[in-house]
Amino acid sequence: MDHTIIFQPSGRRGLVPEGTTILEAARRLGVGIEAVCGEQLVCGKCRVKVMEGKFPKEDITSSMGHLSGLDEKEVKVLQRKESEENIRLACSTKIYGDVLVFVPEASRTGKQVVSKAAGKIKVKLKPAVRKYYVELPLPSLDDPLGDFERLEEALAKAHGAKKLSIDYRVLQQLPDAIRKGDWKVTATVWQGREVIRVEPGKVESSIGLAVDIGTTTCAGYLTDLNTGEVLATESMMNPQVRYGEDVMSRITYCMMNEGTGLKELQQTIIEGLNTIAKQAAKKAGCSPEDISEMTLVGNTAMHHILLGINPEYMGVAPFTPALHESVDVKADRFGIHILPAGNVHVMPIEAGFVGADNVGCLIADQPHKRKEMTLLIDIGTNGELVLGNKEKLISCSCATGPALEGAQIEFGMRAAPGAIERIKINPKTLEATYKVIGNDEWSDGKTNMQAKGICGSAIIDAIAEMFKAGILRKNGQINMDLKSPRLRKGDKGVTEYVLAWKHETSIDQDIVVNQKDVRAIQLAKGALYSGCLIMMRKLGIRKFDRLAVAGAFGSHIDKVEAMVIGMFPDCDLKKVEYIGNAAGDGARIALLNVDRRREANEIARKVEYVELALEEDFNDRFGEAMQFPHMFDEFPHLKGILPGKAQEAA
Amino acid sequence: MATKEKEQELIKRLQDAIINYKVAEAKKIADEAVAVGADAYTVTMEGLAGGMEVVSEKFDSHEYFVPETLLCAKALYAALDVLKPHIQVKEGGAQGQVVLGVMQGDVHDLGKNIIKAIFEASGWTVHDLGRDVPLQKFVDEQLKTDSDIVMLSAMMTTSMVGIKKLIPMIKEKNPKVKIMIGGAPITEKTVEEYGADTTADNAPNALREAMKMLETLRKGKAA
């Protein structure tokens, strides 16, 4: 039996089968509800309010009685925050009758501030797709040569393009197109061997789309293939987020829903890609069909799911991917709505956890062409590291988890309006001031800043500032010996530091950083730091010449604060370079130059992958790296910034 | 034979060495204990386990975290390796037996190693299968050793799902055996869904849970 569910304030409504969870219903109806923990009854971020009563306008009678009962675990999670009536967790509440559900602001997946802006790239134009204008000699009874052969001859004569084939769909439209153009046509040729479009008359514009599929955000760069110019940038949340925040939970979804899970996830990302193509084309004033090629980067899981390849085997040790080499597939084979005969070029893979996104970074930054020793860190939902120079490159993947992006953090949220993005703590007064996205003013402790939570870059600020102010000891313990109203024990006896008081927030409660948050960050940054260290040891070096920080999130991090907490080993801060969304830049480079695709395939196989967990002393190094900034290592470049020896001895 | 006073002094120093993670010091004291003929069992239980107990308390109160605990475990093993060959098991004094390992497809063994240290320090016999352990191996090891508890660790959701398959395999051969699961992705919900007996979010809690289960098992046997 089906029941009606209505979501407010979006007004989405629909029928769902009995027993469906509210979260599942939300997914089906396209309502975004936060589900950070992946329906594990942990995070409590999916709380919704159930409205009771008769709603004549909506024509339903909604009641708490139409839902599955509360169980102990849900009660436990709900009790963590002050209770309000009729609040339930969307992930565990099942529907057994009509309901009207209100999704509070804190539970809504907000419109994220996506900042995967296109970087400056230098690339010689040599796209795979070329447009050739030709005027064909008219046929006659003396010269009744077929349309395609006639086109081929003309292309060979004018442009030297020989031995062409033609896409079947294009062939079907060829005779009409040629005649419509009065024997003057523009042929689009892919890789100098296949005709993928024939347009009547002269058409000069040639367009491609480079896409970076991130675990959390996707960005598309509509690019002019004649000039290399970015015509439009379009980004969105990866719509797969609703199936799980991280790669592993999505792989698990595929494993647990055999036969359907993978298809569902694949369809979801393809719809996302189609939206990007459509919106970007609209911005640039063209149609999606004008996009004659698409290049894609993404981590190995995103890659496999997009291609409909079971990601299960790359998700468990020994983490083998289905293939390394790049893949070319016709767009309409997957239902990607660009030029139907257009090619989709999926970039190559290094290893199970170092995917095409990392290859994108490599061809954008080209550490393999430099003499200087580069450490490249791409911080996303996972952290990928590459170290080396033109002699040798090695890579590894660090299980940083999503903590650095604000997940697993009590008041963590994505970089959306209302998120605290910068924090300063006065070491004398222990008072905090912060900045919220969408507001240029720093907080003064009185004004309501409409703060909702803390985003990833600010978590790093918070930890670094707390450490510098002595609120955090070197081992990460919150120092309760200090006296401040901001330092206290929270509900469950967990110590915490109040960042924003209730009257400064829009969520009607204090925003705090607690001991558990600090521990989560320690684990994440310890993973990164120990990864750096082990890689340096592998190459037998004590220091590197250059630190390239990639990733949209990476460019929001304050490098001093990042070094203060010890996200990476000591180095000259002047040599720290933000290289932006290098993965996306790599996709654009591949779009604009076919030789660089070859380079990508070569480099993907050349980089040596290091499995950190297999290093005998990994656990020890990992443990040491969890302290601030490190248990033993010195940070000469932070002289005067790090707290004094007394603090370190604590 | 060492005097009672000497034994107490050694125990106290051993506890301090472990709590303050002094690895070389811990080994030195253990050597001294053996040399003076102190009772290895008493020194282990009171010195090592007593020290680790304090470490657990510090972990609970957030004073210590993974790094410190790892170092304490190191100090513990330095001493335990010396003392172990001299221990004569006392009647009724022995704790239970556990089979411990990281699930197939998973190579993250940090948590498992901490668990092992705490359990061994408390006198449990730990059959450590290591990491990336094939499912059948857990079943076989439990049967072979007749262990009371099987403890499964998974750090990734992808390896966690193997637990669902494994629990019926173990329980089919031996319905009485208790199963504890742990690791980052595991929650109370997983315990229920997968049919495990319990979980714990850190090593001290794991030990407490194991003690409880052992008690239930022994009561069951006595009845």
Interface residues (C-beta under 8 A of the other chain):
Chain A: C37 G38 Q40 L41 V42 K73 M248 S249 I251 T252 M255 M256 E312 G315 V316 A317 A399 G401 N475 G476 Q477 I478 V494 T495 Q515 R519 Q522 L523 G526 E611 A613 L614 N619 D620 F622 G623 E624 M626 Q627 M631
Chain B: H62 E63 Y64 F65 V66 P67 E68 L70 L71 K74 Q104 G105 D106 V107 H108 D109 L110 N113 D132 M155 M156 T157 T158 S159 M160 V161 A184 P185 T187 E188 K189 T190
